[in-house]
Amino acid sequence: MRSAADGPTHQDDPGAPGDRERERGRDARRGHPGEPCYSTLTAAARDHAIDVVDVFRRSEFAGAVVDEAIPLRPRLIWLQVGVVDEAACDRAAAAAIPCVMDRCLMVEHRLVQV
């Protein structure tokens, strides 16, 4: 499974969520030394299928990320804790893409033990 995290990088944190996902056979794309980094989701989608878009931006910027993600057809758009944009999630839902707001993907992942 590939995901694209939009937000701050954790370049010096070897235990960051992307590293744990790689250990589970998933490919999480974020800024990481020695790996390609993309300026937009659209650019990343040229080289990789994107299943999950995980948004770590302030709420006022989330709508633009969701709008860019919709034509890429991810299986899920996730807005992290504190990120709320009802209109953006409504647009994703209208495109038949589930959208979760104001929740931590890592916490929810641990709850379902996937």
DSSP file (Angstrom, degrees, kcal/mol; ACC not computed):
  #  RESIDUE AA STRUCTURE BP1 BP2  ACC     N-H-->O    O-->H-N    N-H-->O    O-->H-N    TCO  KAPPA ALPHA  PHI   PSI    X-CA   Y-CA   Z-CA
    1    1 A M              0   0    0      0, 0.0    26,-3.1     0, 0.0     2,-0.4   0.000 360.0 360.0 360.0 136.5    0.0    0.0    0.0
    2    2 A R  E     -a   27   0A   0     24,-0.2    49,-2.4    26,-0.1    50,-1.4  -0.905 360.0-178.9-111.8 139.8    1.3    3.4   -0.8
    3    3 A S  E     -ab  28  52A   0     24,-1.9    26,-2.6    -2,-0.4     2,-0.5  -0.951  18.6-144.3-131.8 155.9    0.4    6.6    1.0
    4    4 A A  E     -ab  29  53A   0     48,-3.1    50,-2.5    -2,-0.3     2,-0.6  -0.981  12.5-156.5-120.4 120.5    1.4   10.2    0.5
    5    5 A A  E     - b   0  54A   0     24,-2.0     2,-0.7    -2,-0.5    50,-0.2  -0.855   3.6-160.1 -97.9 125.2    1.9   12.2    3.7
    6    6 A D  E     + b   0  55A   0     48,-2.9    50,-3.6    -2,-0.6    24,-0.1  -0.899  55.1  50.0-107.3 107.9    1.5   15.9    3.1
    7    7 A G  S    S-     0   0    0     -2,-0.7    50,-0.1    48,-0.2    -2,-0.1  -0.987  92.7  -7.2 160.1-161.9    3.1   17.9    5.9
    8    8 A P        -     0   0    0      0, 0.0     2,-0.2     0, 0.0    23,-0.0  -0.221  64.6-125.3 -63.1 150.0    6.3   18.3    7.9
    9    9 A T        -     0   0    0     21,-0.1     3,-0.1     1,-0.0    23,-0.1  -0.532   5.4-149.3 -92.0 163.1    9.0   15.7    7.4
   10   10 A H    >   +     0   0    0     21,-0.5     3,-1.8    -2,-0.2     6,-0.2  -0.469  34.4 156.1-125.5  57.2   10.6   13.6   10.1
   11   11 A Q  T 3  S+     0   0    0      1,-0.3    -1,-0.1    21,-0.1     5,-0.0   0.779  74.3  41.4 -61.4 -30.2   14.1   13.3    8.5
   12   12 A D  T 3  S+     0   0    0     -3,-0.1    -1,-0.3     1,-0.1     3,-0.1   0.213  94.9  88.8-104.1  16.3   15.9   12.6   11.8
   13   13 A D    X   -     0   0    0     -3,-1.8     3,-2.0     1,-0.1     6,-0.2  -0.836  49.3-177.1-116.6  92.8   13.3   10.3   13.4
   14   14 A P  T 3  S+     0   0    0      0, 0.0    -1,-0.1     0, 0.0    -3,-0.0   0.678  85.1  55.4 -65.2 -15.3   14.0    6.7   12.4
   15   15 A G  T 3  S+     0   0    0      4,-0.1     5,-0.1    -3,-0.1    -3,-0.0   0.243  79.6 133.3 -98.1  13.8   10.9    5.6   14.2
   16   16 A A  S X> S-     0   0    0     -3,-2.0     4,-1.7    -6,-0.2     3,-1.2  -0.196  74.4-100.8 -63.2 157.0    8.6    7.9   12.3
   17   17 A P  H 3> S+     0   0    0      0, 0.0     4,-2.4     0, 0.0     5,-0.2   0.828 120.5  58.2 -51.0 -39.0    5.4    6.4   11.0
   18   18 A G  H 3> S+     0   0    0      1,-0.2     4,-2.0     2,-0.2    10,-0.5   0.875 105.9  49.5 -61.0 -36.8    6.7    6.1    7.4
   19   19 A D  H <> S+     0   0    0     -3,-1.2     4,-1.8    -6,-0.2    -1,-0.2   0.903 110.7  49.2 -68.7 -41.0    9.5    3.9    8.7
   20   20 A R  H  X S+     0   0    0     -4,-1.7     4,-1.0     1,-0.2    -2,-0.2   0.887 109.9  52.3 -65.0 -37.2    7.2    1.6   10.6
   21   21 A E  H ><>S+     0   0    0     -4,-2.4     5,-2.7    -5,-0.2     3,-0.6   0.904 106.5  52.8 -66.0 -40.3    4.9    1.4    7.5
   22   22 A R  H ><5S+     0   0    0     -4,-2.0     3,-1.9     1,-0.2    -1,-0.2   0.892 104.1  57.1 -61.1 -38.4    7.9    0.3    5.4
   23   23 A E  H 3<5S+     0   0    0     -4,-1.8    -1,-0.2     1,-0.3    -2,-0.2   0.800 105.4  51.6 -62.1 -27.4    8.6   -2.4    8.0
   24   24 A R  T <<5S-     0   0    0     -4,-1.0    -1,-0.3    -3,-0.6    -2,-0.2   0.321 127.8 -99.1 -91.0   7.7    5.1   -3.7    7.4
   25   25 A G  T < 5S+     0   0    0     -3,-1.9     2,-0.3     1,-0.3    -3,-0.2   0.575  86.1 123.4  87.8   8.6    5.6   -3.8    3.6
   26   26 A R      < -     0   0    0     -5,-2.7     2,-0.6    -6,-0.2    -1,-0.3  -0.697  57.6-134.1-100.6 157.6    3.8   -0.6    3.0
   27   27 A D  E     -a    2   0A   0    -26,-3.1   -24,-1.9    -2,-0.3     2,-0.6  -0.902  20.8-174.2-116.9 103.8    5.4    2.3    1.1
   28   28 A A  E     -a    3   0A   0     -2,-0.6     2,-0.6   -10,-0.5   -24,-0.2  -0.866  13.7-148.8 -99.1 124.2    4.9    5.7    2.8
   29   29 A R  E     +a    4   0A   0    -26,-2.6   -24,-2.0    -2,-0.6     2,-0.3  -0.826  38.5 127.0 -97.7 123.5    6.2    8.7    0.8
   30   30 A R  S    S-     0   0    0     -2,-0.6     2,-0.3     6,-0.2   -21,-0.1  -0.937  70.2 -60.7-157.1 172.2    7.5   11.7    2.7
   31   31 A G        +     0   0    0     -2,-0.3   -21,-0.5   -26,-0.2     6,-0.1  -0.472  67.1 155.1 -63.0 122.6   10.7   13.7    2.7
   32   32 A H    >   -     0   0    0      3,-0.3     3,-2.2    -2,-0.3   -21,-0.1  -0.963  49.6 -96.3-152.3 131.1   13.5   11.3    3.7
   33   33 A P  T 3  S+     0   0    0      0, 0.0    -2,-0.0     0, 0.0     0, 0.0  -0.185 108.7  14.5 -53.0 134.4   17.2   11.6    2.9
   34   34 A G  T 3  S+     0   0    0      1,-0.3     3,-0.0     3,-0.0     0, 0.0   0.365 107.2  99.4  84.5  -5.3   18.2    9.6   -0.1
   35   35 A E  S <  S-     0   0    0     -3,-2.2    -3,-0.3    -5,-0.1    -1,-0.3  -0.829  84.0 -94.0-111.9 152.6   14.6    9.1   -1.3
   36   36 A P        -     0   0    0      0, 0.0     2,-0.4     0, 0.0    -6,-0.2  -0.349  38.8-159.1 -61.1 143.0   12.8   11.0   -4.1
   37   37 A C        -     0   0    0     -6,-0.1     2,-0.4    -8,-0.1    -6,-0.1  -0.982   2.6-152.5-124.8 139.3   10.8   13.9   -2.7
   38   38 A Y        -     0   0    0     -2,-0.4    -7,-0.1     1,-0.1     3,-0.0  -0.875  15.0-146.9-116.2 144.0    7.9   15.4   -4.7
   39   39 A S  S    S+     0   0    0     -2,-0.4     2,-0.3     1,-0.1    -1,-0.1   0.697  85.0  22.5 -81.3 -18.9    6.6   19.0   -4.5
   40   40 A T  S  > S-     0   0    0      1,-0.1     4,-1.8    28,-0.0     5,-0.1  -0.956  74.3-118.7-142.5 160.1    3.0   17.9   -5.2
   41   41 A L  H  > S+     0   0    0     -2,-0.3     4,-2.6     2,-0.2     5,-0.2   0.891 115.7  57.8 -62.9 -39.2    0.8   14.9   -5.0
   42   42 A T  H  > S+     0   0    0      1,-0.2     4,-0.8     2,-0.2    -1,-0.2   0.903 105.7  48.8 -59.5 -42.2    0.3   15.0   -8.7
   43   43 A A  H >> S+     0   0    0      1,-0.2     3,-0.7     2,-0.2     4,-0.6   0.911 111.9  48.8 -64.9 -42.2    4.0   14.8   -9.3
   44   44 A A  H >X S+     0   0    0     -4,-1.8     4,-1.8     1,-0.2     3,-1.1   0.873 105.3  59.0 -64.0 -36.7    4.3   11.8   -6.9
   45   45 A A  H 3< S+     0   0    0     -4,-2.6    -1,-0.2     1,-0.3    -2,-0.2   0.708  92.9  66.9 -68.7 -19.4    1.4   10.1   -8.7
   46   46 A R  H << S+     0   0    0     -4,-0.8    -1,-0.3    -3,-0.7    -2,-0.2   0.831 116.4  26.3 -66.7 -29.9    3.3   10.1  -11.9
   47   47 A D  H << S+     0   0    0     -3,-1.1     2,-0.3    -4,-0.6    -2,-0.2   0.617 128.3  32.7-105.9 -17.5    5.8    7.7  -10.4
   48   48 A H  S  < S-     0   0    0     -4,-1.8     2,-0.3   -46,-0.0    -1,-0.2  -0.993  73.2-117.4-144.5 144.3    3.6    5.9   -7.8
   49   49 A A        -     0   0    0     -2,-0.3     2,-0.6    -3,-0.1    -3,-0.1  -0.642  33.6-145.6 -73.2 139.7    0.1    4.8   -7.2
   50   50 A I        +     0   0    0     -2,-0.3   -47,-0.2    22,-0.3    25,-0.1  -0.946  26.8 169.4-115.2 118.4   -1.3    6.6   -4.1
   51   51 A D        +     0   0    0    -49,-2.4    24,-1.8    -2,-0.6    25,-1.5   0.832  70.0  26.6 -92.7 -38.7   -3.7    4.7   -1.9
   52   52 A V  E     -bc   3  76A   0    -50,-1.4   -48,-3.1    23,-0.2     2,-0.6  -0.991  59.3-158.4-131.6 132.0   -3.9    7.0    1.1
   53   53 A V  E     -bc   4  77A   0     23,-2.3    25,-3.3    -2,-0.4     2,-0.6  -0.954  14.2-166.6-108.1 115.1   -3.4   10.8    1.3
   54   54 A D  E     -bc   5  78A   0    -50,-2.5   -48,-2.9    -2,-0.6     2,-0.6  -0.906   8.7-152.7-107.2 113.8   -2.6   11.7    4.9
   55   55 A V  E     +bc   6  79A   0     23,-3.6    25,-2.4    -2,-0.6   -48,-0.2  -0.790  24.5 171.2-101.3 119.4   -2.8   15.4    5.5
   56   56 A F        +     0   0    0    -50,-3.6     2,-0.3    -2,-0.6    -1,-0.1  -0.286  46.3 112.7-112.8  42.1   -0.7   17.1    8.2
   57   57 A R  S    S-     0   0    0    -50,-0.1     5,-0.1     1,-0.1    23,-0.1  -0.743  77.1 -86.6-112.4 161.0   -1.5   20.7    7.2
   58   58 A R    >>  -     0   0    0     -2,-0.3     3,-2.3     1,-0.1     4,-0.9  -0.318  47.5-106.5 -61.5 151.6   -3.5   23.4    9.0
   59   59 A S  H >> S+     0   0    0     23,-0.4     3,-0.8     1,-0.3     4,-0.7   0.824 117.5  61.5 -51.8 -38.4   -7.2   23.3    8.3
   60   60 A E  H 34 S+     0   0    0      1,-0.2    -1,-0.3     2,-0.1     4,-0.2   0.697 110.0  42.0 -67.6 -15.8   -7.1   26.3    6.0
   61   61 A F  H <> S+     0   0    0     -3,-2.3     4,-1.2     2,-0.1     3,-0.4   0.538  92.9  83.9-102.5 -10.0   -4.7   24.5    3.7
   62   62 A A  H <X S+     0   0    0     -4,-0.9     4,-2.7    -3,-0.8     5,-0.2   0.866  81.1  61.9 -64.6 -37.8   -6.4   21.1    3.7
   63   63 A G  H  X S+     0   0    0     -4,-0.7     4,-2.7     1,-0.2    -1,-0.2   0.884 102.6  50.3 -58.1 -41.0   -9.0   21.9    1.0
   64   64 A A  H  > S+     0   0    0     -3,-0.4     4,-1.9     2,-0.2    -1,-0.2   0.882 111.3  48.9 -65.9 -37.6   -6.3   22.5   -1.6
   65   65 A V  H  X S+     0   0    0     -4,-1.2     4,-2.2     2,-0.2    -2,-0.2   0.928 112.5  48.0 -66.8 -44.5   -4.6   19.2   -0.8
   66   66 A V  H  X S+     0   0    0     -4,-2.7     4,-2.2     1,-0.2    -2,-0.2   0.918 110.3  52.3 -61.4 -43.4   -8.0   17.3   -0.9
   67   67 A D  H  < S+     0   0    0     -4,-2.7    -1,-0.2     1,-0.2    -2,-0.2   0.876 111.1  46.8 -62.4 -37.0   -8.8   19.0   -4.3
   68   68 A E  H  < S+     0   0    0     -4,-1.9     4,-0.4     1,-0.2    -1,-0.2   0.860 113.1  50.4 -70.9 -34.4   -5.5   17.9   -5.7
   69   69 A A  H >X S+     0   0    0     -4,-2.2     3,-1.5     1,-0.2     4,-0.6   0.854  93.4  73.8 -72.4 -35.6   -6.0   14.3   -4.4
   70   70 A I  G >< S+     0   0    0     -4,-2.2     3,-1.6     1,-0.3    -1,-0.2   0.882  96.0  46.9 -52.4 -50.6   -9.5   13.8   -5.7
   71   71 A P  G 34 S+     0   0    0      0, 0.0    -1,-0.3     0, 0.0    -2,-0.1   0.710 105.1  62.9 -67.4 -14.8   -8.5   13.3   -9.4
   72   72 A L  G <4 S-     0   0    0     -3,-1.5   -22,-0.3    -4,-0.4    -2,-0.2   0.602 101.5-138.6 -81.9 -11.6   -5.7   10.9   -8.3
   73   73 A R    <<  -     0   0    0     -3,-1.6    -3,-0.1    -4,-0.6    -4,-0.1   0.894  27.2-175.0  58.3  50.4   -8.4    8.6   -6.9
   74   74 A P        -     0   0    0      0, 0.0   -23,-0.2     0, 0.0   -22,-0.2  -0.326  33.2-123.7 -66.5 160.9   -6.8    7.5   -3.6
   75   75 A R  S    S+     0   0    0    -24,-1.8     2,-0.3     1,-0.2   -23,-0.2   0.700  91.4  11.6 -76.9 -18.8   -8.7    4.9   -1.6
   76   76 A L  E     -c   52   0A   0    -25,-1.5   -23,-2.3    21,-0.1     2,-0.5  -0.978  56.9-153.9-159.4 141.5   -8.8    7.2    1.4
   77   77 A I  E     -cd  53  99A   0     21,-2.4    23,-2.4    -2,-0.3     2,-0.5  -0.991  20.9-167.9-116.8 128.0   -8.1   10.8    2.3
   78   78 A W  E     -cd  54 100A   0    -25,-3.3   -23,-3.6    -2,-0.5     2,-0.6  -0.968  11.0-161.6-123.4 121.8   -7.2   11.3    6.0
   79   79 A L  E     -c   55   0A   0     21,-3.6    24,-1.5    -2,-0.5    23,-0.2  -0.915  28.4-128.7-101.8 120.2   -7.0   14.7    7.8
   80   80 A Q    >   -     0   0    0    -25,-2.4     3,-2.6    -2,-0.6    22,-0.8   0.080  44.1 -54.0 -66.2 175.2   -4.9   14.4   10.9
   81   81 A V  T 3  S+     0   0    0     21,-0.3    -1,-0.2     1,-0.3    22,-0.1  -0.218 128.8  16.3 -51.8 129.9   -5.9   15.5   14.5
   82   82 A G  T 3  S+     0   0    0      1,-0.2     2,-0.7    -3,-0.1   -23,-0.4   0.317  96.6 114.9  87.6  -7.9   -6.9   19.1   14.5
   83   83 A V    <   +     0   0    0     -3,-2.6    19,-1.6    -4,-0.1     2,-0.4  -0.862  38.4 166.7-100.6 113.5   -7.4   19.3   10.7
   84   84 A V        +     0   0    0     -2,-0.7     2,-0.2    17,-0.2   -22,-0.1  -0.990  14.5 151.8-132.5 125.5  -11.0   19.9    9.9
   85   85 A D     >  -     0   0    0     -2,-0.4     4,-2.2     1,-0.1     5,-0.2  -0.648  13.2-178.4-151.5  88.8  -12.5   20.9    6.6
   86   86 A E  H  > S+     0   0    0      1,-0.2     4,-2.4     2,-0.2     5,-0.2   0.891  84.6  52.6 -56.4 -44.3  -16.1   19.7    6.2
   87   87 A A  H  > S+     0   0    0      1,-0.2     4,-2.0     2,-0.2    -1,-0.2   0.896 108.8  49.9 -62.9 -40.2  -16.4   21.2    2.6
   88   88 A A  H  > S+     0   0    0      2,-0.2     4,-2.1     1,-0.2    -1,-0.2   0.921 111.7  47.6 -64.8 -43.6  -13.3   19.4    1.5
   89   89 A C  H  X S+     0   0    0     -4,-2.2     4,-2.7     1,-0.2    -1,-0.2   0.856 109.0  55.2 -67.2 -32.9  -14.5   16.1    2.9
   90   90 A D  H  X S+     0   0    0     -4,-2.4     4,-2.3    -5,-0.2    -1,-0.2   0.901 107.3  50.0 -63.3 -39.9  -17.8   16.6    1.2
   91   91 A R  H  X S+     0   0    0     -4,-2.0     4,-1.0     2,-0.2    -2,-0.2   0.903 111.5  48.2 -65.1 -40.5  -16.0   17.1   -2.1
   92   92 A A  H ><>S+     0   0    0     -4,-2.1     5,-2.6     1,-0.2     3,-0.7   0.933 111.4  50.2 -63.8 -45.0  -14.1   13.9   -1.5
   93   93 A A  H ><5S+     0   0    0     -4,-2.7     3,-2.0     1,-0.3    -2,-0.2   0.885 105.6  56.3 -61.2 -38.9  -17.3   12.0   -0.6
   94   94 A A  H 3<5S+     0   0    0     -4,-2.3    -1,-0.3     1,-0.3    -2,-0.2   0.774 107.3  50.1 -63.4 -24.9  -19.0   13.4   -3.8
   95   95 A A  T <<5S-     0   0    0     -4,-1.0    -1,-0.3    -3,-0.7    -2,-0.2   0.255 122.8-110.1 -94.4  10.7  -16.2   11.7   -5.7
   96   96 A A  T < 5S+     0   0    0     -3,-2.0    -3,-0.2     1,-0.2    -2,-0.1   0.812  77.3 132.1  64.8  33.3  -16.8    8.5   -3.8
   97   97 A I      < -     0   0    0     -5,-2.6    -1,-0.2    -8,-0.1    -2,-0.2  -0.969  58.6-125.0-114.7 118.9  -13.5    8.8   -1.8
   98   98 A P        -     0   0    0      0, 0.0   -21,-2.4     0, 0.0     2,-0.4  -0.329  27.4-165.1 -61.1 143.0  -13.8    8.3    2.0
   99   99 A C  E     -d   77   0A   0    -23,-0.2     2,-0.4   -10,-0.1   -21,-0.2  -0.996   6.8-165.1-136.1 128.1  -12.5   11.2    4.0
  100  100 A V  E     -d   78   0A   0    -23,-2.4   -21,-3.6    -2,-0.4     2,-0.3  -0.923  10.6-162.8-113.5 137.0  -11.7   11.1    7.7
  101  101 A M        +     0   0    0     -2,-0.4   -17,-0.2   -23,-0.2   -21,-0.1  -0.896  60.1   5.6-121.2 150.6  -11.1   14.3    9.7
  102  102 A D  S    S+     0   0    0    -19,-1.6     2,-0.3   -22,-0.8   -21,-0.3   0.810  95.7 114.7  57.0  37.9   -9.6   15.2   13.1
  103  103 A R        -     0   0    0    -24,-1.5     2,-0.6    -3,-0.2    -1,-0.2  -0.967  67.2-119.4-135.6 152.1   -8.3   11.7   13.8
  104  104 A C     >  -     0   0    0     -2,-0.3     4,-2.5   -24,-0.2     5,-0.2  -0.832  14.7-155.4 -94.0 118.7   -4.8   10.2   14.1
  105  105 A L  H  > S+     0   0    0     -2,-0.6     4,-2.7     1,-0.2     5,-0.2   0.892  94.4  51.7 -59.9 -41.7   -4.2    7.5   11.5
  106  106 A M  H  > S+     0   0    0      2,-0.2     4,-2.1     1,-0.2    -1,-0.2   0.913 111.1  47.2 -64.4 -42.8   -1.5    5.8   13.7
  107  107 A V  H  > S+     0   0    0      2,-0.2     4,-1.9     1,-0.2    -2,-0.2   0.938 114.9  45.6 -64.0 -46.6   -3.8    5.6   16.7
  108  108 A E  H  X S+     0   0    0     -4,-2.5     4,-1.7     1,-0.2    -2,-0.2   0.894 110.3  54.9 -64.4 -39.1   -6.7    4.3   14.7
  109  109 A H  H  X>S+     0   0    0     -4,-2.7     5,-1.3    -5,-0.2     4,-1.0   0.909 108.7  48.3 -59.4 -43.6   -4.4    1.8   13.0
  110  110 A R  H  <5S+     0   0    0     -4,-2.1    -1,-0.2     1,-0.2    -2,-0.2   0.857 106.6  57.4 -66.0 -35.3   -3.3    0.5   16.4
  111  111 A L  H  <5S+     0   0    0     -4,-1.9    -1,-0.2     1,-0.2    -2,-0.2   0.878 115.1  35.6 -64.2 -37.8   -6.9    0.2   17.5
  112  112 A V  H  <5S-     0   0    0     -4,-1.7    -1,-0.2    -5,-0.1    -2,-0.2   0.537 101.2-138.6 -93.2  -7.0   -7.8   -2.1   14.7
  113  113 A Q  T  <5       0   0    0     -4,-1.0    -3,-0.2    -5,-0.2    -4,-0.1   0.894 360.0 360.0  51.2  50.3   -4.4   -3.8   14.7
  114  114 A V      <       0   0    0     -5,-1.3    -1,-0.1     0, 0.0    -4,-0.1   0.427 360.0 360.0 -87.0 360.0   -4.1   -4.0   11.0
